[in-house]
Amino acid sequence: MAAHVLLYVTVPDEVGARTIARALLENREAACVNIIPRMHAMYWWEDTIEEADECVLLIKTCRHAVEAARRRIAAMHPYQVPCIVGWDMDFGHPPFWDWLENQCATPDQR
């Protein structure tokens, strides 16, 4: 299991994206959040094909912070069933890994 995780989250708008991103960063549950401001989604919801513009969050975090980040995102998210998925990051630049780990640590852990 990798020590680093990339979370993919969709939200309805940029205001919500920034709010969630800031909360994750302030609580050291993420080292970096990239916000992709506009994508168009098509999906099944309650037996109907829906369409909506959304924002994408790409959240770079550490394995030890993933569950806390997932809980925070779910609690803040306006969707009934938010998209919160993650992938292990198996390859990366060692100095980036060091930086990421330092950012996801509380001050007493650094």
Secondary structure, 3 states (H helix, E strand, C coil): CCCEEEEEEEECCHHHHHHHHHHHHHCCCCCEEEEEEEEEEEEEECCEEEEEEEEEEEEEEEHHHHHHHHHHHHHHCCCCCCCEEEEECCCCCHHHHHHHHHHCCCHHHC
